[in-house]
Amino acid sequence: MSDHDDSTRTMLEAAAFRRLVAHLRERSDVQNIDLMNLAGFCRNCLSNWYREAAEAEGIAMDKATSREIVYGMPYEEWRARYQREATAEQRAAFAINKPDH
């Protein structure tokens, strides 16, 4: 895999995560259903994984907190500003591709 020690690997992974989150915050035009249909995960999945990682380390975190970390604002605010109603085509694709996580 790589010759990096665990500390360096963790630092690089954290930097990549921060860049992914920043990118998703900038691309509010990309809907979660689009991400789910194309990549099998969305902002909510990422926030759930973040919360699960925190809890695995003994850090209590609720869903609202982890979502705010990923969205950069409270989830309900993001939804009100950016979320659009899914089209019939998006919903049909989601029904076929819905990941099992």
Stockholm file with secondary structure:
# STOCKHOLM 1.0

chainA/1-101         MSDHDDSTRTMLEAAAFRRLVAHLRERSDVQNIDLMNLAGFCRNCLSNWYREAAEAEGIAMDKATSREIVYGMPYEEWRARYQREATAEQRAAFAINKPDH
#=GR chainA/1-101 SS CCCCCHHHHHHHHHHHHHHHHHHHHHCTTSCHHHHHHHHSCCHHHHHHHHHHHHHHTTCCCCHHHHHHHHHSSCHHHHHHHHCCCCCHHHHHHHHHHCCCC
#=GC SS_cons         CCCCCHHHHHHHHHHHHHHHHHHHHHCTTSCHHHHHHHHSCCHHHHHHHHHHHHHHTTCCCCHHHHHHHHHSSCHHHHHHHHCCCCCHHHHHHHHHHCCCC
//
